[in-house]
Each structure stands twice: as C-alpha cells, then as structure tokens.
Amino acid sequence: MSWKDTYQTWLDRKDLEPGLKRQLAAMKDEKEIEDAFYGPLSFGTAGMRGLMGPGINRMNVYTVRQATEGLAQFMDTLGDEIKQRGVAISYDSRHNSRLFAHDAARVLGAHNIKVYIYDNLRPTPELSFAVRYKHTYAGIMITASHNPKEYNGYKIYGEDGGQMPPKESDLMTSYIRKIDDIFDIKLADEQEMLDNGIENIMGEDVDAAYLENAKTVTIDHELAKKYGKEMKFVFTPLCGTGRMLGERALRQAGFTNYEVEPFEGQPNGDFPGLEHPNPEFPEAFVRSEKLGKQVNADILIATDPDADRLGCAIRQPDGEYLLLTGNQIASIMLHYILEAHKQAGTLPENAAAVKSIVSTEFATKIAEDYGVKMVNVLTGFKWIADQIHQYETKHNHTFMFGFEESFGYLIKPFVRDKDAIQTLTLLAEVAAYYRSRNMTLYDGLQELFQKYGYFQEKTIANTYAGVEGPAKIKGLMKKFREEAPKDFAGQKVAATEDFSNNTKTLADGTVEELGIPESNVLRYVLADGTWIAIRPSGTEPKLKYYIGTSADTLNGAKQKLVDFEKALQEFAEA
C-alpha cells in the first residue's frame, strides 16, 4: 500500500479520534503528509519516539495501541504466569502521555494481562524500579525524554528493569508488524479492569520503597549534616517529573538549602521558554542561572522531563556559570565515589565501573588510578544493566558506577537505567565534599584536570529527516567503512574498530576480535590517543559523531577538538 493509500484510509475513517481528525484535515503540505504516512514509526531496542499527530509514522493513540498489542501478543505466547506478573506503566508531563499510558493499559487488559500503573506522572527511573519491585515481566514508559514539546515516545523495559534486550525487542517488533488493522485493536474497560484486579494503581507504596533504597546512594552522611544546610544550589526539573521524588531524596539525605526554579518546577507539556528541555544545552539553564545569581548558588542542577538525565552548571571564580559536559559530571562523581570509599575503607578489591564506548577516557584514567576496572559497553543503558546482571550472577566484580556521555548516570543498581534522582543526591554530596575542602566544584574539576590531563569531548548530531533520511545515514556509514580514512588532522589512524563485525583492525593490517555484541558503530583510535566514533541514533533520524581527546593544557585540548571536527566533516562531505 502506498503512502497515499494509507493517507486515504485515515481520511475515510468516520470514527477517527476527533483531535487527530482535526489535525488530519489541517494537513495540506504534501511533504508533511508523505512523512506522516510513508512507513511505520521505527520500533527499536529503545522503543519508539516521534512527532505527535495523525499517521503511521507519528505518535498517536493508534500507534501506541499497535505497539502494546505487539507486546500483548508476545506475552500471550509465554503463558499465564507471565501474564499474571504483568506490566508496569508510567508516563511523563508531555501532552497525551497520560492518555497513551492508559490506552496501553486497556490493550493489555483486553488480553487479561495484569497492569500496574502509576496514579500520576513519575520519572523513568522509578518505572525501572517498579518493574523490579513488583516483579513484572515488562514495563512501559511514555516519554520522549528531552525532545521538544511536539514529540512523545514509548519505551519498553524487560523484567530486570533495563530496556528490553534486542532478542525480545525483535520478537515484539515482529508481532507489531503483523498487525494488519491499526484501528481494530481491542480495548478493555478500565473500570472493569480495576474491579477485577487486572489494573492496579501504584503510588506512595513504590515511592517510599524507592526512597528507602535511595538512602544508600550517599556515602559520607556527615558531609550532608555539616555542609548541607549552608551549601546553596538551584534545582530545576524543567517542567517535568523530577521535582516530587527529587526533593524528597534531597531532604532525606540532609540537603535543604536549595531553591527550586518556580516556573520550571511545575509539570507543563508546553515547556514554555524551553525549545529543547534538555540539560545538555545552555538554554535550559537561563531561568535557573538568573535565580542562581540572585541567591548566590554554587551549582545549578537540571533534570530532563522524565528525570533520567541530569546536567549541571558550576559557578566560576568570576561569578559566571560553566555548563559541564556529561563526561565531566561523570568523571567528577566517579572520582568522589572511589575516593570516599577509599577513605572509608570500603572500596572493594573487585570494584568495577562501566561506560559506553563513546564516553570519555577521563573516567578510565581515574578508575585505573584507584585500581578499579573500567568496562566499555555499547551505547544504550541496557548494556550497562546487562553488565550489572553479569556481576551479580558471576560474583566477579562489584558495580560502583555506570554512565553514558549523554548525561545519563547510575550509582546504585536498584534501578537498571540512568537515574537523575540518584545523581541529584550524589552530586549534592560531591559539592559538599569540595566545600569541606574550601573548594567549589569548579576548583575540583581543575584539580582533576591537573592530575589526569585536560580531557575534552564533543558530540555532533546531524539530522536527516524525511523519507530520504535513512538512506542518507546508511550511505554515510558505508562511506566511512569502504573509504576507511587513514588519518584525521594529521594524526594517523592506529586502529579501526568496526562493531558491526566485531573486529579491530590495526594500522599494520592485524585483525583482532573486540569481544562485544555487534552494533552499527565505527570507532577510530588515533596515534595520539584521540578517538572518533560514528553511529546512527537508535531513536531519532540522526547520525552521531563523537570526538574524545586530551592535551597538557585546556586550550590545547579544545584546539584539537576544533581540528578533528573539521577533518571529520571534510571527509564526510567529500
């Protein structure tokens, strides 16, 4: 069926959801219509994410029902015990999130699958926690994370609380694609589901259990007692889910001297003034920076709308704020965790930290200094969760910390996804630690640079939207593989790592195995230790480039970033 036929099918539906019907009638641009109907919304190992609106390539009640029907049919094949364990569901502050969550519950109810759904919006990490706490088979989180207000998404979690592994996700996708009629999916009556125990409401019971576990995140409780009342910081949940749980976690840890940015402290799916409610970007800190200067705050902390990512800005000697990268935040926290445990005599001999292959070697150098193993895994927090599971099964390492450069961190594994609530609490403790030494976080970062080297990283995300987007991304990946660059900015390529076939090829032609699951990622290691990685995004029509380098001075490292980015773009565009 062509996109025009699919479009006509939607136009002809007399019972189309009224809001979508109005939006459909208002669509006049042929390119926009084609993009909405040319093919189904991509469903990967991280679920699906896209613009809201009518069409099979959009987030709407029909695509949400279709995805959930695929999960339900898959669970039908696993037997009644799995169906009784059920599915946990949460949602964020975005438009339609509550509607999508409850529609998903009704689809599951039609298959007699037990549902645990939150009484109101909750962060993504608490959904991960709920899967483990309630021992459900799966979890659904309705969120588009840090995307603009026009987007929403659907994330699927496995029984360990991590994002569903590729094998199960692929099976689920096969069931989704077999559904012929997106409009003919049965929905149970929610009141009947509640009456017969198929639907169960979660709330304070899970909040309290999560917060009890959160007490284990902080290490030196005396720091909070002594400095938690005098250290000033600003917290903004960026109109999302982070405030309620975040404030409770802070207060129980002893941190009370903070301000919540009042406008962004309220959930709001319009994200007013936040084109990108993303703590990676300086514009997300405009309001909190203004408040920070008024109250003389040492640090500004922001969580994204579903509170799985966290960013922060630290006050510099001139009073202005410096936005840290995800790599810098992770390195500062890892150093504190290892130093605090070393001082307390509680650093395990088999300690290990885990990071993605596109994250900084700054953290690796810190870990090695403490005799701690650093393990590299593929991008996607499910791989960090998988590593934790291996440690718990084999008892060969003790997990200390996991992170991705994209502002995602995990301190304690009672959650199996990145957790900004845990990070919020620990970062406050780290700031208190430096205050106890008459230092700021800025001073602490400079101290680490001076000891370990000036590390700098950059992520470049190029968007290729529309029908031609996937082909453009595929073509660029093919170019980098087949034309295999020999150098970048005068630095020879010492090794090429191709994760699609699990090989590491050295400059002399020697080939080694990487020993890591296959993935569509290329990584070049240069003669000076710089690395460059290229991979398609798993959730958006983007090709991502990563650069990581270091030098003896900060300016030297920054200049190297500029040089390597220019060389990378020149090769891509040639």
ABEGO torsion letter per residue (X at the ends): XBAAAAAAAAAABAABBAAAAAAAAABABAAAAAAAAABBBBBBAAEBBBBBEBEAABBBAAAAAAAAAAAAAAAAAAEAAAAAAEBBBBBBABBGAAAAAAAAAAAAAAAGBBBBBBABBBBAAAAAAAAAAAGBABBBBBBAEABBAABBBBBBBBAAGBBBBAAAAAAAAAAAAABABAABBBBBBAAAAAAAGABBBBBAAAAAAAAAAAAAABABAAAAAAAAAABBBBBBAGGBAAAAAAAAAAAAAGBABBBBBAAAABBBAAGBGBABBBAABAAAAAAAAAAAAAAGBABBBBBBAAGABBBBBBBBAAGBBBBBBAAAAAAAAAAAAAAAAAAAGABBAABBBBBBAABBAAAAAAAAAAGBBBBBBBBEAAAAAAAAAAAAAAGABBBABBBBAAGBBBABAABABBBAAAAAAAAAAAAAAAAAAGBBAAAAAAAAAAAAEBBBBBBBBBBBBEAAAAAAAAAAAAAAAAAGBABBGGBBBABBBBAAAGBBBBAAGBBBBAGBBBBBBBBBBBAAGBBBBBBBBAABBBBBBBBBBBBABAAAAAAAAAAAAAAAAAAAAX
